[in-house]
């Protein structure tokens, strides 16, 4: 809760990230640094979902919205700070909300959510980023052996639902079509 004249921590984090992106202190990597700092500040403020769901990935998945919100909030930033943080804050809070929703879905899927193979299959078809790796599956569905993961990947590939790009440790996978009818 805030008192009169104070702002909420989430708004402060959004404003910090926006200012960092506007200041543009580095020749390259400003967006990455801002997203890293945002994740760190969120975690320090008690919003630890970034340990379990990649907020970076959620931003990447909505990069057009990211740039539109950034553009809307930077109008007037260079003119004595006459800008609105709200488009950017709304976007960032939307990504945070999506992270908690994705985390909730993962938790629900892990609680009596069927066999290990079903849990891996559901993650791949319903939640995995595109492209994804075996490491992404390990993080999202802990306690599953690599042999089980590879078995599910082979079945989904044979069914024409996913395709792999590369082999070995550098292999990544992508959905071709949904497994839902």
N, CA, C and O atoms as a DFTB+ gen file, in Angstrom:
724 C
 N C O
     1  1       0.844      -1.170       0.000
     2  2       0.000       0.000       0.000
     3  2       0.891       1.235       0.000
     4  3       1.951       1.243       0.626
     5  1       0.471       2.247      -0.683
     6  2       1.262       3.466      -0.746
     7  2       0.526       4.583      -0.019
     8  3      -0.700       4.583       0.087
     9  1       1.295       5.511       0.466
    10  2       0.698       6.680       1.092
    11  2       0.639       7.798       0.076
    12  3       1.183       7.677      -1.022
    13  1      -0.010       8.867       0.430
    14  2      -0.168       9.997      -0.474
    15  2       1.203      10.469      -0.966
    16  3       2.115      10.685      -0.168
    17  1       1.335      10.623      -2.262
    18  2       2.573      11.112      -2.841
    19  2       3.569      10.021      -3.205
    20  3       4.606      10.312      -3.801
    21  1       3.277       8.774      -2.859
    22  2       4.163       7.671      -3.214
    23  2       3.537       6.880      -4.357
    24  3       2.326       6.922      -4.573
    25  1       4.377       6.166      -5.074
    26  2       3.855       5.324      -6.152
    27  2       4.195       3.863      -5.866
    28  3       5.095       3.561      -5.082
    29  1       3.478       2.992      -6.497
    30  2       3.648       1.551      -6.289
    31  2       4.979       1.096      -6.873
    32  3       5.465       1.653      -7.857
    33  1       5.555       0.085      -6.256
    34  2       6.833      -0.470      -6.692
    35  2       6.810      -0.865      -8.164
    36  3       7.777      -0.610      -8.882
    37  1       5.736      -1.476      -8.620
    38  2       5.667      -1.901     -10.017
    39  2       5.707      -0.715     -10.971
    40  3       6.311      -0.797     -12.041
    41  1       5.077       0.369     -10.594
    42  2       5.126       1.575     -11.417
    43  2       6.541       2.146     -11.425
    44  3       7.019       2.602     -12.464
    45  1       7.209       2.125     -10.282
    46  2       8.594       2.603     -10.223
    47  2       9.508       1.754     -11.108
    48  3      10.381       2.292     -11.789
    49  1       9.318       0.449     -11.103
    50  2      10.133      -0.435     -11.937
    51  2       9.877      -0.145     -13.415
    52  3      10.815      -0.080     -14.210
    53  1       8.616       0.028     -13.778
    54  2       8.287       0.350     -15.169
    55  2       8.910       1.686     -15.573
    56  3       9.450       1.806     -16.672
    57  1       8.841       2.680     -14.704
    58  2       9.413       3.993     -15.011
    59  2      10.933       3.904     -15.137
    60  3      11.524       4.534     -16.014
    61  1      11.559       3.124     -14.264
    62  2      13.008       2.943     -14.348
    63  2      13.398       2.331     -15.692
    64  3      14.305       2.822     -16.364
    65  1      12.704       1.251     -16.081
    66  2      13.016       0.585     -17.347
    67  2      12.810       1.529     -18.522
    68  3      13.631       1.568     -19.438
    69  1      11.726       2.284     -18.504
    70  2      11.457       3.242     -19.572
    71  2      12.570       4.284     -19.648
    72  3      13.070       4.582     -20.733
    73  1      12.958       4.835     -18.504
    74  2      14.028       5.836     -18.506
    75  2      15.339       5.250     -19.013
    76  3      16.063       5.901     -19.766
    77  1      15.644       4.034     -18.606
    78  2      16.875       3.393     -19.076
    79  2      16.843       3.219     -20.589
    80  3      17.843       3.459     -21.266
    81  1      15.707       2.805     -21.115
    82  2      15.583       2.633     -22.560
    83  2      15.679       3.971     -23.299
    84  3      16.201       4.033     -24.411
    85  1      15.178       5.027     -22.682
    86  2      15.252       6.351     -23.311
    87  2      16.661       6.939     -23.241
    88  3      17.135       7.546     -24.202
    89  1      17.316       6.761     -22.116
    90  2      18.679       7.276     -21.962
    91  2      19.613       6.582     -22.936
    92  3      20.520       7.212     -23.481
    93  1      19.403       5.301     -23.160
    94  2      20.157       4.524     -24.138
    95  2      21.663       4.645     -23.886
    96  3      22.398       5.139     -24.741
    97  1      22.127       4.188     -22.699
    98  2      23.520       4.427     -22.317
    99  2      24.560       3.581     -23.046
   100  3      25.748       3.899     -22.994
   101  1      24.146       2.520     -23.719
   102  2      25.105       1.630     -24.362
   103  2      24.943       1.673     -25.873
   104  3      23.865       1.977     -26.385
   105  1      26.010       1.367     -26.574
   106  2      25.948       1.319     -28.036
   107  2      25.060       0.165     -28.494
   108  3      24.399       0.259     -29.528
   109  1      25.045      -0.921     -27.729
   110  2      24.250      -2.086     -28.076
   111  2      23.802      -2.770     -26.788
   112  3      24.521      -2.742     -25.790
   113  1      22.637      -3.373     -26.803
   114  2      22.179      -4.166     -25.670
   115  2      21.338      -3.420     -24.655
   116  3      21.122      -3.932     -23.556
   117  1      20.859      -2.242     -24.974
   118  2      20.057      -1.473     -24.025
   119  2      18.773      -2.187     -23.629
   120  3      18.397      -2.189     -22.457
   121  1      18.104      -2.790     -24.593
   122  2      16.874      -3.515     -24.291
   123  2      17.135      -4.708     -23.389
   124  3      16.392      -4.958     -22.440
   125  1      18.211      -5.449     -23.697
   126  2      18.550      -6.609     -22.869
   127  2      18.877      -6.196     -21.447
   128  3      18.451      -6.845     -20.491
   129  1      19.643      -5.105     -21.303
   130  2      20.001      -4.626     -19.964
   131  2      18.744      -4.171     -19.216
   132  3      18.593      -4.456     -18.028
   133  1      17.858      -3.475     -19.897
   134  2      16.625      -3.008     -19.255
   135  2      15.765      -4.186     -18.815
   136  3      15.190      -4.158     -17.728
   137  1      15.670      -5.226     -19.650
   138  2      14.869      -6.395     -19.277
   139  2      15.518      -7.158     -18.131
   140  3      14.824      -7.650     -17.242
   141  1      16.838      -7.259     -18.145
   142  2      17.549      -7.917     -17.048
   143  2      17.356      -7.146     -15.744
   144  3      17.077      -7.739     -14.702
   145  1      17.506      -5.827     -15.805
   146  2      17.311      -4.993     -14.611
   147  2      15.870      -5.095     -14.116
   148  3      15.626      -5.144     -12.911
   149  1      14.925      -5.128     -15.041
   150  2      13.515      -5.252     -14.663
   151  2      13.269      -6.568     -13.930
   152  3      12.619      -6.590     -12.885
   153  1      13.789      -7.654     -14.476
   154  2      13.622      -8.959     -13.824
   155  2      14.247      -8.943     -12.436
   156  3      13.659      -9.459     -11.485
   157  1      15.424      -8.359     -12.313
   158  2      16.103      -8.272     -11.018
   159  2      15.281      -7.447     -10.018
   160  3      15.082      -7.862      -8.876
   161  1      14.811      -6.286     -10.456
   162  2      14.032      -5.429      -9.561
   163  2      12.713      -6.084      -9.162
   164  3      12.275      -5.955      -8.019
   165  1      12.083      -6.784     -10.096
   166  2      10.852      -7.499      -9.768
   167  2      11.121      -8.548      -8.694
   168  3      10.370      -8.669      -7.726
   169  1      12.195      -9.298      -8.877
   170  2      12.517     -10.339      -7.902
   171  2      12.836      -9.738      -6.541
   172  3      12.370     -10.248      -5.522
   173  1      13.618      -8.667      -6.502
   174  2      13.952      -8.013      -5.236
   175  2      12.721      -7.447      -4.541
   176  3      12.701      -7.290      -3.321
   177  1      11.695      -7.142      -5.332
   178  2      10.475      -6.566      -4.776
   179  2       9.435      -7.628      -4.424
   180  3       8.307      -7.301      -4.055
   181  1       9.816      -8.889      -4.539
   182  2       8.902      -9.960      -4.141
   183  2       8.115     -10.577      -5.277
   184  3       7.266     -11.434      -5.036
   185  1       8.370     -10.170      -6.497
   186  2       7.687     -10.737      -7.656
   187  2       8.638     -11.739      -8.316
   188  3       9.267     -11.440      -9.332
   189  1       8.732     -12.928      -7.725
   190  2       9.728     -13.903      -8.111
   191  2       9.351     -14.835      -9.238
   192  3      10.031     -15.838      -9.455
   193  1       8.294     -14.536      -9.959
   194  2       7.847     -15.421     -11.030
   195  2       8.911     -15.574     -12.112
   196  3       8.925     -16.576     -12.827
   197  1       9.795     -14.597     -12.237
   198  2      10.848     -14.661     -13.249
   199  2      11.811     -15.814     -13.056
   200  3      12.555     -16.159     -13.975
   201  1      11.810     -16.421     -11.869
   202  2      12.638     -17.603     -11.640
   203  2      12.054     -18.818     -12.356
   204  3      12.781     -19.763     -12.665
   205  1      10.761     -18.801     -12.620
   206  2      10.072     -19.962     -13.154
   207  2       9.539     -19.766     -14.565
   208  3       9.355     -20.731     -15.307
   209  1       9.293     -18.523     -14.929
   210  2       8.778     -18.199     -16.258
   211  2       9.625     -17.056     -16.802
   212  3       9.853     -16.064     -16.109
   213  1      10.086     -17.192     -18.022
   214  2      10.923     -16.167     -18.624
   215  2      10.076     -14.960     -19.056
   216  3       9.322     -15.024     -20.027
   217  1      10.223     -13.875     -18.314
   218  2       9.542     -12.635     -18.711
   219  2      10.125     -12.155     -20.036
   220  3       9.409     -11.585     -20.860
   221  1      11.430     -12.384     -20.245
   222  2      12.080     -12.070     -21.522
   223  2      11.359     -12.754     -22.678
   224  3      11.094     -12.130     -23.706
   225  1      11.043     -14.037     -22.510
   226  2      10.366     -14.786     -23.565
   227  2       8.981     -14.205     -23.829
   228  3       8.558     -14.105     -24.981
   229  1       8.280     -13.827     -22.777
   230  2       6.949     -13.240     -22.947
   231  2       7.031     -11.912     -23.689
   232  3       6.152     -11.586     -24.486
   233  1       8.073     -11.156     -23.429
   234  2       8.278      -9.898     -24.158
   235  2       8.590     -10.209     -25.615
   236  3       8.042      -9.582     -26.521
   237  1       9.467     -11.173     -25.834
   238  2       9.817     -11.553     -27.204
   239  2       8.571     -11.986     -27.983
   240  3       8.410     -11.634     -29.152
   241  1       7.702     -12.744     -27.333
   242  2       6.491     -13.234     -27.995
   243  2       5.539     -12.106     -28.368
   244  3       4.657     -12.293     -29.206
   245  1       5.708     -10.937     -27.755
   246  2       4.827      -9.789     -28.034
   247  2       5.667      -8.566     -28.400
   248  3       5.364      -7.447     -27.986
   249  1       6.725      -8.793     -29.181
   250  2       7.658      -7.699     -29.448
   251  2       7.023      -6.534     -30.194
   252  3       7.462      -5.397     -30.021
   253  1       6.011      -6.773     -31.012
   254  2       5.339      -5.650     -31.679
   255  2       4.648      -4.748     -30.651
   256  3       4.738      -3.523     -30.729
   257  1       3.957      -5.370     -29.686
   258  2       3.327      -4.599     -28.608
   259  2       4.382      -3.873     -27.770
   260  3       4.171      -2.742     -27.332
   261  1       5.504      -4.531     -27.558
   262  2       6.629      -3.946     -26.804
   263  2       7.046      -2.619     -27.443
   264  3       7.145      -1.597     -26.764
   265  1       7.288      -2.648     -28.752
   266  2       7.741      -1.434     -29.437
   267  2       6.654      -0.366     -29.503
   268  3       6.953       0.825     -29.412
   269  1       5.404      -0.775     -29.660
   270  2       4.309       0.207     -29.674
   271  2       4.165       0.897     -28.318
   272  3       3.993       2.114     -28.255
   273  1       4.234       0.124     -27.240
   274  2       4.124       0.702     -25.894
   275  2       5.306       1.616     -25.613
   276  3       5.147       2.696     -25.043
   277  1       6.477       1.183     -26.013
   278  2       7.677       1.996     -25.817
   279  2       7.573       3.302     -26.601
   280  3       7.900       4.370     -26.085
   281  1       7.124       3.212     -27.829
   282  2       6.956       4.414     -28.651
   283  2       5.916       5.359     -28.040
   284  3       6.130       6.570     -27.989
   285  1       4.810       4.813     -27.586
   286  2       3.751       5.649     -27.001
   287  2       4.232       6.356     -25.740
   288  3       3.865       7.506     -25.495
   289  1       5.047       5.682     -24.942
   290  2       5.489       6.280     -23.683
   291  2       6.695       7.191     -23.834
   292  3       6.991       7.966     -22.924
   293  1       7.392       7.120     -24.946
   294  2       8.563       7.991     -25.110
   295  2       8.214       9.321     -25.773
   296  3       9.037      10.235     -25.804
   297  1       7.015       9.429     -26.295
   298  2       6.605      10.716     -26.882
   299  2       6.634      11.783     -25.793
   300  3       5.903      11.701     -24.806
   301  1       7.470      12.763     -25.982
   302  2       7.586      13.849     -25.020
   303  2       8.613      13.595     -23.929
   304  3       8.873      14.484     -23.118
   305  1       9.200      12.411     -23.888
   306  2      10.188      12.110     -22.842
   307  2      11.360      13.069     -22.938
   308  3      11.901      13.491     -21.916
   309  1      11.755      13.416     -24.143
   310  2      12.906      14.283     -24.348
   311  2      12.544      15.760     -24.219
   312  3      13.430      16.614     -24.239
   313  1      11.261      16.071     -24.086
   314  2      10.787      17.456     -23.946
   315  2      10.420      17.708     -22.491
   316  3       9.241      17.776     -22.143
   317  1      11.418      17.844     -21.658
   318  2      11.230      18.133     -20.236
   319  2      10.352      17.089     -19.526
   320  3       9.611      17.423     -18.602
   321  1      10.440      15.853     -19.954
   322  2       9.726      14.780     -19.263
   323  2       8.229      14.817     -19.418
   324  3       7.511      14.276     -18.577
   325  1       7.741      15.435     -20.462
   326  2       6.290      15.485     -20.692
   327  2       5.873      14.271     -21.504
   328  3       5.674      14.342     -22.716
   329  1       5.751      13.178     -20.811
   330  2       5.378      11.925     -21.439
   331  2       4.486      11.147     -20.475
   332  3       4.292      11.537     -19.323
   333  1       3.960      10.059     -20.970
   334  2       3.114       9.215     -20.124
   335  2       3.765       7.845     -19.971
   336  3       4.053       7.167     -20.957
   337  1       3.986       7.459     -18.756
   338  2       4.558       6.144     -18.479
   339  2       3.501       5.045     -18.631
   340  3       3.842       3.863     -18.680
   341  1       2.233       5.424     -18.704
   342  2       1.139       4.445     -18.635
   343  2       1.113       3.427     -19.766
   344  3       0.880       2.251     -19.485
   345  1       1.336       3.792     -21.019
   346  2       1.346       2.719     -22.037
   347  2       2.428       1.669     -21.756
   348  3       2.192       0.469     -21.895
   349  1       3.606       2.134     -21.364
   350  2       4.696       1.212     -21.056
   351  2       4.380       0.399     -19.800
   352  3       4.582      -0.816     -19.781
   353  1       3.893       1.051     -18.770
   354  2       3.573       0.359     -17.521
   355  2       2.483      -0.681     -17.759
   356  3       2.570      -1.794     -17.240
   357  1       1.470      -0.335     -18.528
   358  2       0.393      -1.287     -18.815
   359  2       0.938      -2.500     -19.566
   360  3       0.566      -3.638     -19.277
   361  1       1.813      -2.250     -20.521
   362  2       2.420      -3.362     -21.266
   363  2       3.226      -4.254     -20.326
   364  3       3.049      -5.472     -20.320
   365  1       4.108      -3.654     -19.536
   366  2       4.967      -4.423     -18.635
   367  2       4.148      -5.204     -17.607
   368  3       4.439      -6.368     -17.332
   369  1       3.139      -4.569     -17.048
   370  2       2.277      -5.267     -16.080
   371  2       1.489      -6.395     -16.758
   372  3       1.205      -7.422     -16.141
   373  1       1.145      -6.196     -18.014
   374  2       0.485      -7.261     -18.768
   375  2       1.394      -8.471     -18.938
   376  3       0.937      -9.611     -18.855
   377  1       2.686      -8.225     -19.176
   378  2       3.646      -9.331     -19.293
   379  2       3.824     -10.025     -17.941
   380  3       3.955     -11.248     -17.881
   381  1       3.830      -9.251     -16.869
   382  2       3.945      -9.835     -15.536
   383  2       2.718     -10.696     -15.231
   384  3       2.841     -11.790     -14.681
   385  1       1.553     -10.200     -15.587
   386  2       0.320     -10.962     -15.414
   387  2       0.365     -12.256     -16.228
   388  3      -0.043     -13.312     -15.745
   389  1       0.860     -12.169     -17.460
   390  2       0.974     -13.355     -18.306
   391  2       1.960     -14.360     -17.708
   392  3       1.753     -15.570     -17.799
   393  1       3.037     -13.851     -17.093
   394  2       4.016     -14.743     -16.458
   395  2       3.373     -15.509     -15.306
   396  3       3.586     -16.713     -15.163
   397  1       2.592     -14.818     -14.489
   398  2       1.920     -15.503     -13.381
   399  2       0.870     -16.489     -13.898
   400  3       0.688     -17.560     -13.318
   401  1       0.184     -16.138     -14.976
   402  2      -0.795     -17.066     -15.555
   403  2      -0.105     -18.314     -16.087
   404  3      -0.587     -19.429     -15.884
   405  1       1.024     -18.131     -16.769
   406  2       1.765     -19.273     -17.297
   407  2       2.298     -20.139     -16.149
   408  3       2.270     -21.368     -16.221
   409  1       2.780     -19.486     -15.099
   410  2       3.272     -20.224     -13.940
   411  2       2.131     -21.016     -13.301
   412  3       2.308     -22.182     -12.947
   413  1       0.976     -20.396     -13.155
   414  2      -0.183     -21.081     -12.587
   415  2      -0.584     -22.291     -13.411
   416  3      -0.935     -23.335     -12.861
   417  1      -0.535     -22.154     -14.727
   418  2      -0.872     -23.280     -15.596
   419  2       0.134     -24.413     -15.430
   420  3      -0.236     -25.587     -15.443
   421  1       1.404     -24.058     -15.275
   422  2       2.429     -25.086     -15.075
   423  2       2.227     -25.809     -13.751
   424  3       2.360     -27.031     -13.671
   425  1       1.906     -25.045     -12.718
   426  2       1.679     -25.662     -11.416
   427  2       0.466     -26.583     -11.494
   428  3       0.511     -27.712     -11.007
   429  1      -0.609     -26.108     -12.100
   430  2      -1.821     -26.916     -12.217
   431  2      -1.548     -28.183     -13.024
   432  3      -2.062     -29.252     -12.696
   433  1      -0.744     -28.064     -14.074
   434  2      -0.431     -29.232     -14.896
   435  2       0.405     -30.233     -14.125
   436  3       0.320     -31.436     -14.369
   437  1       1.214     -29.743     -13.192
   438  2       2.077     -30.625     -12.423
   439  2       1.386     -31.302     -11.261
   440  3       1.943     -32.231     -10.678
   441  1       0.207     -30.874     -10.912
   442  2      -0.504     -31.437      -9.765
   443  2      -1.551     -32.420     -10.262
   444  3      -2.685     -32.051     -10.564
   445  1      -1.142     -33.681     -10.338
   446  2      -2.082     -34.699     -10.790
   447  2      -2.411     -34.571     -12.250
   448  3      -3.464     -35.024     -12.698
   449  1      -1.516     -33.953     -13.003
   450  2      -1.780     -33.685     -14.409
   451  2      -1.445     -34.827     -15.332
   452  3      -1.000     -34.580     -16.453
   453  1      -1.631     -36.046     -14.930
   454  2      -1.412     -37.175     -15.810
   455  2      -0.013     -37.742     -15.701
   456  3       0.763     -37.372     -14.820
   457  1       0.288     -38.637     -16.606
   458  2       1.594     -39.283     -16.605
   459  2       2.674     -38.281     -16.975
   460  3       2.390     -37.170     -17.424
   461  1       3.911     -38.693     -16.779
   462  2       5.033     -37.820     -17.146
   463  2       5.012     -37.514     -18.631
   464  3       5.274     -36.381     -19.035
   465  1       4.706     -38.500     -19.439
   466  2       4.651     -38.274     -20.885
   467  2       3.552     -37.280     -21.251
   468  3       3.751     -36.429     -22.118
   469  1       2.407     -37.379     -20.602
   470  2       1.304     -36.452     -20.869
   471  2       1.702     -35.033     -20.459
   472  3       1.409     -34.073     -21.171
   473  1       2.366     -34.904     -19.319
   474  2       2.792     -33.578     -18.867
   475  2       3.786     -32.963     -19.846
   476  3       3.696     -31.772     -20.143
   477  1       4.732     -33.751     -20.352
   478  2       5.702     -33.243     -21.330
   479  2       4.974     -32.863     -22.616
   480  3       5.216     -31.795     -23.179
   481  1       4.092     -33.729     -23.074
   482  2       3.343     -33.463     -24.306
   483  2       2.519     -32.175     -24.180
   484  3       2.526     -31.339     -25.083
   485  1       1.819     -32.024     -23.068
   486  2       1.009     -30.821     -22.861
   487  2       1.877     -29.573     -22.843
   488  3       1.507     -28.554     -23.426
   489  1       3.022     -29.639     -22.182
   490  2       3.909     -28.472     -22.166
   491  2       4.337     -28.120     -23.585
   492  3       4.263     -26.957     -23.981
   493  1       4.779     -29.101     -24.349
   494  2       5.276     -28.849     -25.704
   495  2       4.182     -28.254     -26.578
   496  3       4.424     -27.286     -27.299
   497  1       3.001     -28.815     -26.523
   498  2       1.936     -28.392     -27.433
   499  2       1.188     -27.146     -26.979
   500  3       0.603     -26.443     -27.802
   501  1       1.200     -26.863     -25.677
   502  2       0.377     -25.767     -25.171
   503  2       1.159     -24.586     -24.620
   504  3       0.648     -23.466     -24.618
   505  1       2.382     -24.803     -24.153
   506  2       3.053     -23.729     -23.442
   507  2       4.464     -23.424     -23.911
   508  3       4.953     -22.320     -23.673
   509  1       5.125     -24.339     -24.556
   510  2       6.533     -24.147     -24.899
   511  2       6.711     -22.962     -25.832
   512  3       5.887     -22.727     -26.716
   513  1       7.803     -22.208     -25.629
   514  2       8.112     -21.140     -26.579
   515  2       8.478     -21.769     -27.924
   516  3       8.716     -22.974     -28.011
   517  1       8.521     -20.958     -28.947
   518  2       8.924     -21.482     -30.241
   519  2      10.076     -20.647     -30.764
   520  3       9.903     -19.447     -30.977
   521  1      11.211     -21.215     -30.972
   522  2      11.572     -22.610     -30.787
   523  2      11.851     -22.909     -29.319
   524  3      11.990     -22.000     -28.500
   525  1      11.930     -24.210     -28.998
   526  2      12.244     -24.625     -27.629
   527  2      13.309     -25.701     -27.674
   528  3      13.552     -26.311     -28.715
   529  1      13.937     -25.928     -26.537
   530  2      14.988     -26.929     -26.426
   531  2      14.616     -27.938     -25.345
   532  3      13.645     -27.754     -24.611
   533  1      15.393     -28.987     -25.261
   534  2      15.178     -29.967     -24.191
   535  2      15.373     -29.290     -22.834
   536  3      14.682     -29.623     -21.871
   537  1      16.302     -28.351     -22.755
   538  2      16.518     -27.628     -21.494
   539  2      15.264     -26.853     -21.085
   540  3      14.952     -26.773     -19.897
   541  1      14.541     -26.281     -22.055
   542  2      13.283     -25.587     -21.740
   543  2      12.279     -26.564     -21.125
   544  3      11.571     -26.225     -20.177
   545  1      12.227     -27.763     -21.669
   546  2      11.295     -28.766     -21.151
   547  2      11.706     -29.177     -19.741
   548  3      10.861     -29.298     -18.854
   549  1      13.009     -29.393     -19.533
   550  2      13.497     -29.776     -18.195
   551  2      13.101     -28.749     -17.145
   552  3      12.677     -29.109     -16.047
   553  1      13.241     -27.450     -17.489
   554  2      12.908     -26.384     -16.535
   555  2      11.408     -26.335     -16.264
   556  3      10.987     -26.131     -15.125
   557  1      10.610     -26.520     -17.301
   558  2       9.159     -26.378     -17.156
   559  2       8.502     -27.594     -16.524
   560  3       7.500     -27.464     -15.821
   561  1       9.054     -28.766     -16.766
   562  2       8.461     -30.003     -16.268
   563  2       9.558     -30.773     -15.527
   564  3      10.096     -31.749     -16.051
   565  1       9.889     -30.333     -14.307
   566  2      10.996     -30.964     -13.583
   567  2      10.680     -32.407     -13.187
   568  3       9.522     -32.810     -13.082
   569  1      11.754     -33.164     -12.972
   570  2      11.600     -34.534     -12.514
   571  2      11.326     -35.529     -13.623
   572  3      10.956     -36.671     -13.348
   573  1      11.497     -35.124     -14.860
   574  2      11.263     -36.004     -16.007
   575  2      12.620     -36.362     -16.609
   576  3      13.455     -35.483     -16.819
   577  1      12.839     -37.621     -16.881
   578  2      14.123     -38.040     -17.452
   579  2      14.254     -37.574     -18.899
   580  3      13.261     -37.374     -19.599
   581  1      15.502     -37.407     -19.327
   582  2      15.752     -37.031     -20.721
   583  2      15.236     -38.104     -21.676
   584  3      14.790     -37.785     -22.778
   585  1      15.293     -39.372     -21.266
   586  2      14.770     -40.440     -22.129
   587  2      13.274     -40.275     -22.360
   588  3      12.794     -40.475     -23.476
   589  1      12.528     -39.911     -21.310
   590  2      11.085     -39.685     -21.460
   591  2      10.834     -38.489     -22.371
   592  3       9.960     -38.532     -23.236
   593  1      11.601     -37.430     -22.174
   594  2      11.447     -36.234     -23.019
   595  2      11.713     -36.593     -24.481
   596  3      10.941     -36.220     -25.364
   597  1      12.794     -37.310     -24.732
   598  2      13.137     -37.683     -26.116
   599  2      12.068     -38.600     -26.731
   600  3      11.769     -38.500     -27.921
   601  1      11.506     -39.478     -25.924
   602  2      10.441     -40.361     -26.402
   603  2       9.235     -39.537     -26.860
   604  3       8.685     -39.784     -27.933
   605  1       8.826     -38.559     -26.048
   606  2       7.685     -37.714     -26.401
   607  2       8.013     -36.871     -27.636
   608  3       7.172     -36.722     -28.523
   609  1       9.221     -36.324     -27.700
   610  2       9.622     -35.540     -28.872
   611  2       9.547     -36.383     -30.146
   612  3       9.054     -35.916     -31.173
   613  1      10.033     -37.617     -30.081
   614  2      10.001     -38.498     -31.250
   615  2       8.559     -38.801     -31.659
   616  3       8.239     -38.804     -32.848
   617  1       7.686     -39.056     -30.672
   618  2       6.281     -39.342     -30.991
   619  2       5.607     -38.142     -31.643
   620  3       4.888     -38.289     -32.632
   621  1       5.840     -36.952     -31.089
   622  2       5.220     -35.746     -31.649
   623  2       5.772     -35.434     -33.038
   624  3       5.038     -34.968     -33.909
   625  1       7.059     -35.690     -33.243
   626  2       7.657     -35.491     -34.568
   627  2       7.033     -36.464     -35.563
   628  3       6.678     -36.070     -36.674
   629  1       6.894     -37.734     -35.175
   630  2       6.314     -38.747     -36.054
   631  2       4.853     -38.441     -36.384
   632  3       4.362     -38.816     -37.449
   633  1       4.164     -37.761     -35.470
   634  2       2.767     -37.372     -35.689
   635  2       2.658     -36.089     -36.512
   636  3       1.555     -35.667     -36.859
   637  1       3.788     -35.473     -36.823
   638  2       3.788     -34.250     -37.625
   639  2       3.409     -32.999     -36.843
   640  3       3.038     -31.984     -37.432
   641  1       3.501     -33.071     -35.523
   642  2       3.120     -31.921     -34.696
   643  2       4.287     -30.983     -34.418
   644  3       4.088     -29.789     -34.193
   645  1       5.511     -31.525     -34.434
   646  2       6.696     -30.710     -34.197
   647  2       7.777     -31.106     -35.189
   648  3       7.715     -32.168     -35.808
   649  1       8.763     -30.241     -35.328
   650  2       9.928     -30.522     -36.174
   651  2      11.160     -30.052     -35.434
   652  3      11.112     -29.098     -34.658
   653  1      12.270     -30.736     -35.686
   654  2      13.500     -30.317     -35.025
   655  2      14.407     -29.606     -36.007
   656  3      14.394     -29.867     -37.210
   657  1      15.193     -28.702     -35.455
   658  2      16.191     -27.961     -36.203
   659  2      17.533     -28.247     -35.551
   660  3      17.778     -27.815     -34.424
   661  1      18.383     -28.950     -36.225
   662  2      19.691     -29.278     -35.685
   663  2      19.670     -30.584     -34.925
   664  3      18.627     -31.216     -34.753
   665  1      20.859     -30.975     -34.471
   666  2      20.998     -32.217     -33.720
   667  2      21.899     -31.980     -32.521
   668  3      22.601     -30.973     -32.435
   669  1      21.862     -32.919     -31.612
   670  2      22.724     -32.844     -30.440
   671  2      22.320     -31.735     -29.494
   672  3      21.151     -31.362     -29.403
   673  1      23.326     -31.209     -28.780
   674  2      23.053     -30.181     -27.768
   675  2      22.464     -28.899     -28.347
   676  3      21.750     -28.176     -27.652
   677  1      22.756     -28.616     -29.599
   678  2      22.264     -27.370     -30.198
   679  2      20.895     -27.531     -30.857
   680  3      20.386     -26.591     -31.467
   681  1      20.301     -28.709     -30.737
   682  2      19.001     -28.941     -31.373
   683  2      17.910     -28.090     -30.730
   684  3      17.877     -27.902     -29.514
   685  1      17.032     -27.589     -31.565
   686  2      15.836     -26.907     -31.075
   687  2      14.640     -27.509     -31.805
   688  3      14.775     -28.169     -32.836
   689  1      13.485     -27.260     -31.242
   690  2      12.253     -27.825     -31.762
   691  2      11.234     -26.706     -31.939
   692  3      11.307     -25.673     -31.274
   693  1      10.289     -26.926     -32.837
   694  2       9.207     -25.952     -33.039
   695  2       7.920     -26.703     -33.349
   696  3       7.924     -27.782     -33.943
   697  1       6.818     -26.089     -32.922
   698  2       5.510     -26.682     -33.230
   699  2       5.184     -26.418     -34.693
   700  3       5.419     -25.326     -35.209
   701  1       4.641     -27.430     -35.349
   702  2       4.180     -27.271     -36.734
   703  2       2.698     -26.957     -36.728
   704  3       2.230     -26.077     -37.451
   705  1       1.969     -27.684     -35.908
   706  2       0.521     -27.440     -35.754
   707  2       0.121     -27.889     -34.361
   708  3       0.840     -28.646     -33.709
   709  1      -1.008     -27.426     -33.920
   710  2      -1.502     -27.743     -32.589
   711  2      -1.918     -29.194     -32.492
   712  3      -2.370     -29.792     -33.469
   713  1      -1.762     -29.757     -31.300
   714  2      -2.205     -31.119     -31.039
   715  2      -3.665     -31.199     -30.668
   716  3      -4.197     -32.291     -30.469
   717  1      -4.329     -30.048     -30.570
   718  2      -5.751     -30.016     -30.195
   719  2      -6.603     -30.001     -31.465
   720  3      -6.240     -29.362     -32.453
   721  1      -7.706     -30.688     -31.434
   722  2      -8.609     -30.672     -32.581
   723  2      -9.900     -29.998     -32.242
   724  3     -10.784     -29.893     -33.092
